[in-house]
Amino acid sequence: MKQHLIKLICLLIFSVFFLTGEAKAQSLFSNVRSALKAGSSKELAKYFHDTIELNINGESDNYSNVHAEIYLKDFFKKYEPVDFEYIHQGSSNEGLQYAIGSYSYAGGNFKLLIRTKSFKGVDKIYILDFVKE
């Protein structure tokens, strides 16, 4: 009986930690979706790590979060958003989170890969990869 109780407590503790991590990622991805739909580089940049790898159609570089925000402000002006929806979301055993989405603008679509991981206990975006379809 005691062993069953210990197993149950361990399972509950694991579930709370797992679900809390999943809830944080869902909240982050929900906020990111809103920022992308609005074309708000300022709002999106709130979820960036200090440095971020930004790839737009094969042009890739590492930027500070401030420079990435400026770069994306120009991107949103050039490709004003019509819609953004997630196609798939997942995570690795190491705690990395990712999402693949479709960013629509008047002239077409970009597939977007978003990668996040925890930095000092806070999930932050460290890679954004836009590929024109």
C-alpha positions in Angstrom: 0.0 0.0 0.0 2.8 2.4 0.9 4.6 1.7 -2.4 1.4 2.5 -4.4 1.0 5.7 -2.5 4.6 6.7 -3.2 4.2 5.9 -6.9 1.0 7.9 -7.1 2.6 10.9 -5.5 5.6 10.7 -7.9 3.2 10.4 -10.8 1.3 13.5 -9.7 4.4 15.5 -9.1 5.7 14.6 -12.6 2.4 15.4 -14.2 2.3 18.8 -12.6 5.8 19.7 -13.8 5.1 18.3 -17.3 1.7 20.1 -17.6 3.1 23.3 -16.3 5.9 23.2 -19.0 3.3 22.4 -21.7 1.0 25.2 -20.5 3.9 27.7 -20.6 4.8 26.7 -24.1 1.1 26.9 -25.2 0.8 30.4 -23.7 4.0 31.5 -25.5 2.9 30.1 -28.8 -0.5 31.7 -28.4 1.0 35.1 -27.7 3.4 34.7 -30.7 0.5 33.8 -33.0 -1.3 37.0 -31.9 1.8 39.1 -32.6 2.3 37.5 -36.0 -1.3 38.0 -37.0 -1.0 41.7 -36.0 2.3 42.1 -37.7 3.7 43.5 -34.5 7.5 43.1 -34.3 7.5 44.9 -31.0 5.1 42.4 -29.4 6.9 39.4 -31.0 10.2 40.6 -29.7 9.0 40.3 -26.1 9.5 36.6 -26.6 13.0 36.7 -28.1 16.1 35.4 -26.3 18.9 38.0 -26.1 20.2 36.7 -29.5 18.1 35.1 -32.1 18.8 33.3 -35.4 16.6 34.9 -38.1 16.3 33.2 -41.5 14.1 34.8 -44.2 14.2 32.9 -47.5 17.8 31.6 -47.0 19.2 34.9 -45.7 20.2 33.9 -42.2 22.1 35.6 -39.5 22.3 36.0 -35.7 20.8 39.2 -34.3 20.4 40.9 -31.0 16.7 40.9 -30.0 16.6 44.7 -30.7 18.1 44.3 -34.2 15.8 41.3 -35.0 12.8 43.4 -34.0 13.9 46.2 -36.5 14.5 43.6 -39.2 11.0 42.1 -38.6 9.4 45.5 -38.6 10.6 45.9 -42.2 9.5 42.3 -43.0 6.0 43.0 -41.7 5.8 46.2 -43.8 6.9 44.3 -47.0 4.7 41.2 -46.3 1.8 42.6 -44.3 0.1 39.7 -42.6 -3.3 38.4 -43.6 -3.3 35.4 -41.2 -1.1 33.1 -39.2 -2.0 29.6 -38.1 -0.1 26.8 -36.6 0.2 23.5 -38.5 2.1 21.5 -36.0 3.7 21.9 -32.5 6.0 19.6 -30.6 8.8 19.2 -28.1 12.0 17.2 -27.6 13.0 15.2 -24.6 15.5 17.9 -23.8 12.7 20.5 -23.3 13.0 22.3 -26.6 9.7 23.4 -28.0 8.9 24.1 -31.7 6.0 25.1 -33.9 5.5 25.2 -37.6 3.0 27.6 -39.0 1.7 29.2 -42.1 2.1 33.0 -42.4 -0.2 34.4 -45.1 0.2 37.8 -46.8 -1.6 39.3 -49.8 0.9 37.8 -52.3 1.3 34.3 -50.8 2.6 32.3 -47.8 5.6 31.7 -45.8 6.1 28.5 -43.8 7.5 29.5 -40.4 9.5 27.4 -38.0 9.7 28.7 -34.4 12.1 27.2 -32.0 12.1 27.9 -28.3 13.9 26.8 -25.2 14.1 27.7 -21.6 16.6 30.3 -20.5 16.8 30.8 -16.7 13.4 29.2 -16.4 11.7 31.3 -19.1 10.8 30.0 -22.5 12.3 32.3 -25.3 12.4 32.1 -29.0 15.9 31.5 -30.3 15.2 30.7 -34.0 12.7 32.1 -36.5 12.9 30.5 -40.0 10.6 32.0 -42.7 10.5 30.0 -46.0 8.5 31.4 -48.9 6.2 28.9 -50.5 
